[in-house]
Amino acid sequence: KQPMEVEEALATFGNRLGSAFQIADDVLDYKGEAGTMGKNAGEDLAEGKPTLPLILARERCNEKERELLDEAIRAGGADDLNPVLAIIEKTDSINSAMEIARTHAGEARQAIGILPESSWRTALEQLADYSVSRNH
């Protein structure tokens, strides 16, 4: 059994790492290619999942664009992804989402700073870095 502060640090690490990884995955859904990702761009949208890039775009766009995004979410709008991608691009939502992911990854690294230096801690730090640097 580990001291409570170590358990809490590892719980925070896992939570922040999971968030960073998921946000980066959501970003890749709008940038990715099936060959490198194993899925097509817009697949989350096709399933009606309002992921962080889409949520940020929705908050930053005008009313007409918001209606288009809402309809795309309701209808699973990956059939014509280009207007959705244009709104996401225009609102800089990809970069903003990745900045949030990098913040979460940094918080994950910071949380395990209380652990003694070891190859295990280094591996966890590398995992946090990888979660926001991968391309698939």
C-alpha positions in Angstrom: 0.0 0.0 0.0 1.2 3.4 -1.0 0.9 6.6 1.1 -2.3 8.6 0.3 -0.4 11.4 -1.4 1.1 8.9 -3.9 -2.3 7.3 -4.5 -3.8 10.8 -5.1 -0.9 11.7 -7.4 -1.4 8.6 -9.5 -5.1 9.1 -9.6 -4.6 12.7 -10.8 -2.1 11.4 -13.4 -4.5 8.9 -14.7 -7.4 11.3 -14.9 -5.3 14.0 -16.7 -3.6 11.5 -19.0 -7.0 10.1 -20.0 -8.3 13.6 -20.8 -5.3 14.6 -22.8 -5.4 11.4 -24.8 -9.1 11.7 -25.5 -8.9 15.3 -26.6 -5.9 14.5 -28.8 -7.9 11.6 -30.3 -10.9 13.9 -30.9 -8.6 16.4 -32.7 -7.2 13.6 -34.9 -10.7 12.7 -35.9 -10.9 16.0 -37.8 -7.3 15.9 -39.1 -6.6 12.2 -39.6 -6.3 9.9 -42.5 -7.7 6.4 -42.5 -4.2 5.0 -43.4 -2.5 6.3 -40.3 -5.4 6.4 -37.9 -7.4 3.3 -38.7 -10.6 5.4 -39.1 -11.8 8.1 -41.4 -11.9 11.8 -40.6 -15.3 12.8 -39.2 -16.1 9.4 -37.8 -17.0 10.9 -34.4 -19.3 13.4 -36.1 -20.9 10.6 -38.1 -21.8 9.0 -34.8 -23.2 12.3 -33.5 -20.5 12.8 -30.9 -20.0 16.5 -30.0 -16.3 16.3 -29.2 -14.2 19.3 -27.8 -13.1 20.7 -31.2 -16.8 20.8 -32.3 -17.9 22.2 -28.9 -15.3 25.0 -29.1 -16.2 25.8 -32.7 -19.9 25.9 -31.7 -19.1 28.4 -29.0 -17.1 30.7 -31.3 -19.1 30.7 -34.5 -22.0 32.8 -35.7 -25.6 31.7 -35.4 -25.9 30.4 -39.0 -22.7 28.3 -38.5 -24.0 27.0 -35.2 -27.2 25.8 -36.8 -25.1 24.0 -39.4 -23.0 22.3 -36.7 -26.1 21.4 -34.7 -27.7 19.8 -37.7 -24.5 17.9 -38.5 -24.5 16.5 -35.0 -28.1 15.6 -35.1 -27.9 14.0 -38.5 -24.5 12.4 -38.1 -23.2 14.9 -40.7 -20.0 13.3 -41.9 -21.5 13.0 -45.4 -20.5 16.6 -46.2 -17.7 17.2 -43.7 -16.2 20.2 -45.5 -18.5 22.9 -44.1 -18.0 21.6 -40.6 -14.2 21.4 -41.1 -14.2 25.0 -42.4 -16.0 26.2 -39.3 -13.6 24.3 -37.0 -10.7 25.8 -38.9 -12.1 29.3 -38.9 -12.6 29.3 -35.2 -9.1 27.9 -34.5 -10.8 25.1 -32.5 -8.2 22.4 -33.4 -5.3 24.5 -31.9 -7.4 25.4 -28.9 -8.3 21.8 -28.2 -4.7 20.7 -28.5 -3.6 23.4 -26.1 -6.1 22.1 -23.6 -4.8 18.6 -24.2 -1.2 19.7 -23.7 -2.3 21.4 -20.4 -3.8 18.2 -19.2 -0.7 16.3 -20.2 1.4 18.8 -18.3 -0.8 18.4 -15.2 -0.4 14.6 -15.5 3.4 15.0 -15.5 3.3 17.5 -12.7 1.1 15.2 -10.5 3.8 12.5 -10.5 6.6 14.9 -9.7 6.3 13.7 -6.1 7.4 10.2 -7.1 11.1 9.4 -6.8 13.2 9.5 -10.0 13.0 6.1 -11.6 12.6 4.4 -15.0 8.9 3.9 -14.0 8.4 7.6 -13.5 10.2 8.4 -16.7 8.0 6.0 -18.6 4.9 7.7 -17.2 6.2 11.1 -18.2 6.9 9.8 -21.7 3.4 8.4 -21.9 2.0 11.9 -21.0 4.1 13.4 -23.7 3.1 10.8 -26.3 -0.6 11.3 -25.5 -0.5 14.7 -27.2 2.2 14.2 -29.8 0.9 11.1 -31.6 -0.5 11.3 -35.1 -2.7 8.1 -35.0 
